[in-house]
């Protein structure tokens, strides 16, 4: 089966011949609607690549960096859709330029597509991994003679390189369960911090 990205090259050569004065980018527009935050990232990459290409810079060396940056931020997003959207937005930007000749526009778009074909649609590692960590804390001091006492604890865990946290779960394993359990996933979703309290009884009960 011909992949979606490879089919785009055939479309390019067909619609360019039908209109020598300008490229028709409409056939390249992906149908699926992307999430707003991902659309913003792809638009930013398209503009970066366009600015480099408009002044005669080497776009090829920047393409892989740009798409891999998006894939790192959104590892579960459909990679083919991201690449297709980038192609369409880049085509639109080229079309709007009066500094690049029509022949150069087609060459630059073809260059982008060719480079994107070298980027795998599948992550190099497993898309989902599960990690299990054990928190082993004991509070056996009794600083208060006639009353119970509690102490707060925090434990942080980081993800594997290239991964982001999707979900976490606290599973109690002891009879003396912790209290005030909270979990906080960092803004970049690369770490999670658990906070909790352990209680000890009054000193007279020892």
C-alpha positions as CSV (number, residue, x, y, z in Angstrom):
1,X,0.0,0.0,0.0
2,X,1.3,3.5,-0.9
3,X,1.8,5.6,2.2
4,X,0.1,8.9,2.5
5,X,3.4,10.9,2.5
6,X,4.6,9.2,-0.7
7,X,1.4,9.8,-2.5
8,X,1.9,13.5,-1.9
9,X,4.9,13.6,-4.2
10,X,2.7,12.3,-7.1
11,X,0.1,14.9,-6.4
12,X,2.7,17.7,-6.5
13,X,3.9,16.8,-9.9
14,X,0.4,16.6,-11.2
15,X,-1.1,19.8,-10.0
16,X,2.0,21.8,-10.8
17,X,1.8,20.9,-14.5
18,X,-1.8,22.2,-14.6
19,X,-0.9,25.7,-13.3
20,X,2.6,27.0,-14.1
21,X,2.1,30.4,-12.5
22,X,1.3,29.2,-8.9
23,X,1.1,26.1,-6.8
24,X,-2.4,24.9,-5.8
25,X,-1.9,23.8,-2.2
26,X,-5.5,22.8,-1.6
27,X,-5.0,19.1,-2.5
28,X,-2.4,18.9,0.2
29,X,-4.6,20.1,3.0
30,X,-5.1,17.2,5.5
31,X,-8.7,16.5,6.4
32,X,-8.4,15.6,10.1
33,X,-8.6,18.6,12.5
34,X,-5.6,18.9,14.8
35,X,-5.6,19.9,18.4
36,X,-5.1,23.7,18.7
37,X,-1.8,23.4,20.6
38,X,-0.4,21.0,18.1
39,X,-1.6,23.1,15.2
40,X,0.3,26.1,16.8
41,X,3.5,24.0,17.0
42,X,3.2,22.9,13.4
43,X,2.5,26.5,12.2
44,X,5.6,27.7,14.1
45,X,7.8,25.1,12.4
46,X,6.4,25.9,9.0
47,X,7.2,29.6,9.5
48,X,10.7,28.8,10.7
49,X,11.4,26.6,7.7
50,X,9.9,29.2,5.4
51,X,12.0,32.0,6.7
52,X,15.1,29.9,6.3
53,X,14.2,29.0,2.7
54,X,13.2,32.5,1.7
55,X,16.7,33.8,2.3
56,X,18.3,30.9,0.6
57,X,19.2,28.9,3.7
58,X,19.5,25.1,4.0
59,X,16.0,24.0,5.0
60,X,16.9,20.3,4.8
61,X,19.1,20.4,7.9
62,X,16.4,22.0,9.9
63,X,13.4,19.9,8.9
64,X,14.2,16.8,11.0
65,X,15.0,19.0,14.1
66,X,11.6,20.8,13.8
67,X,9.4,17.7,13.4
68,X,11.3,15.7,16.1
69,X,10.8,18.6,18.4
70,X,7.0,18.3,17.9
71,X,7.1,14.5,18.2
72,X,8.9,14.8,21.5
73,X,6.3,17.2,22.9
74,X,3.4,15.1,21.6
75,X,4.7,11.5,21.4
76,X,1.2,10.0,21.0
77,X,0.1,12.3,18.1
78,X,-0.2,10.8,14.6
79,X,3.1,11.5,13.0
80,X,1.8,11.2,9.4
81,X,-0.9,13.8,10.1
82,X,1.7,16.2,11.6
83,X,4.0,15.9,8.6
84,X,1.1,16.3,6.1
85,X,0.0,19.4,7.9
86,X,3.5,20.8,7.9
87,X,3.7,20.2,4.1
88,X,0.4,22.0,3.5
89,X,1.3,25.1,5.7
90,X,4.7,25.3,4.1
91,X,3.2,25.2,0.7
92,X,0.8,28.0,1.6
93,X,3.7,30.2,2.9
94,X,5.7,29.6,-0.3
95,X,2.7,30.5,-2.4
96,X,2.4,33.8,-0.5
97,X,6.0,34.8,-1.2
98,X,7.0,37.3,-3.9
99,X,10.7,36.8,-3.3
100,X,10.8,33.2,-4.6
101,X,10.2,32.2,-8.2
102,X,7.5,29.7,-9.1
103,X,10.1,27.1,-10.1
104,X,12.0,27.6,-6.8
105,X,8.8,27.3,-4.8
106,X,8.2,23.8,-6.3
107,X,11.8,22.8,-5.7
108,X,11.7,23.9,-2.1
109,X,8.4,22.1,-1.4
110,X,9.7,19.0,-3.1
111,X,12.8,19.2,-0.9
112,X,10.7,19.4,2.2
113,X,8.6,16.4,1.3
114,X,11.7,14.4,0.4
115,X,13.3,15.1,3.8
116,X,10.1,14.3,5.7
117,X,10.0,10.9,4.1
118,X,13.2,10.1,5.9
119,X,11.5,10.7,9.2
120,X,9.9,7.6,10.5
121,X,6.1,7.6,11.2
122,X,6.7,5.3,14.2
123,X,8.6,6.1,17.4
124,X,12.0,4.3,17.8
125,X,10.9,2.8,21.1
126,X,7.7,1.5,22.6
127,X,4.9,4.2,22.7
128,X,3.9,3.2,26.2
129,X,6.0,2.0,29.1
130,X,5.0,1.4,32.7
131,X,7.2,2.0,35.7
132,X,6.5,0.9,39.2
133,X,8.3,2.5,42.2
134,X,8.1,1.6,45.9
135,X,8.0,4.2,48.6
136,X,9.2,2.8,51.9
137,X,9.1,5.2,54.8
138,X,8.7,4.6,58.6
139,X,8.0,7.2,61.2
140,X,8.9,5.7,64.6
141,X,9.7,8.8,66.6
142,X,7.3,10.1,69.2
143,X,8.2,13.7,70.0
144,X,4.9,14.4,71.7
145,X,4.2,12.7,75.0
146,X,0.4,12.8,75.2
147,X,-0.7,13.3,71.6
148,X,-0.1,11.8,68.2
149,X,2.3,13.4,65.8
150,X,2.6,13.5,62.0
151,X,5.3,14.4,59.5
152,X,5.2,15.3,55.8
153,X,7.2,13.5,53.1
154,X,7.8,14.2,49.4
155,X,9.2,11.8,46.7
156,X,9.9,12.8,43.1
157,X,10.2,10.4,40.2
158,X,11.4,11.3,36.6
159,X,10.4,9.7,33.3
160,X,12.7,7.9,30.9
161,X,14.3,10.3,28.3
162,X,11.9,11.1,25.5
163,X,8.8,10.0,27.4
164,X,6.0,12.0,29.1
165,X,3.8,11.0,32.0
166,X,0.2,10.1,31.0
167,X,-1.2,8.8,34.3
168,X,0.0,7.9,37.8
169,X,-1.5,5.9,40.6
170,X,-0.8,5.4,44.3
171,X,-1.3,1.9,45.5
172,X,-1.1,1.4,49.3
173,X,0.7,-1.8,50.4
174,X,0.8,-1.5,54.2
175,X,-1.8,-1.5,57.0
176,X,-0.6,1.9,58.3
177,X,-1.7,3.9,55.3
178,X,-0.3,7.3,54.6
179,X,-2.7,10.3,54.8
180,X,-3.0,13.6,52.8
181,X,-1.7,11.9,49.7
182,X,-1.2,14.2,46.8
183,X,0.4,13.8,43.4
184,X,1.6,16.6,41.2
185,X,2.7,16.0,37.6
186,X,5.1,18.7,36.4
187,X,4.0,21.1,33.6
188,X,6.3,19.4,31.1
189,X,5.0,16.0,32.2
190,X,8.5,14.7,32.8
191,X,8.3,14.1,36.5
192,X,5.7,13.4,39.3
193,X,6.0,14.4,42.9
194,X,4.1,12.5,45.6
195,X,3.5,14.2,49.0
196,X,2.0,12.4,52.0
197,X,2.0,12.3,55.8
198,X,2.7,9.6,58.3
199,X,1.3,9.6,61.8
200,X,2.8,8.2,65.0
201,X,1.0,7.8,68.4
202,X,1.8,9.6,71.7
203,X,5.0,8.7,73.5
204,X,3.1,7.1,76.4
205,X,1.8,4.4,74.0
206,X,5.3,3.1,73.2
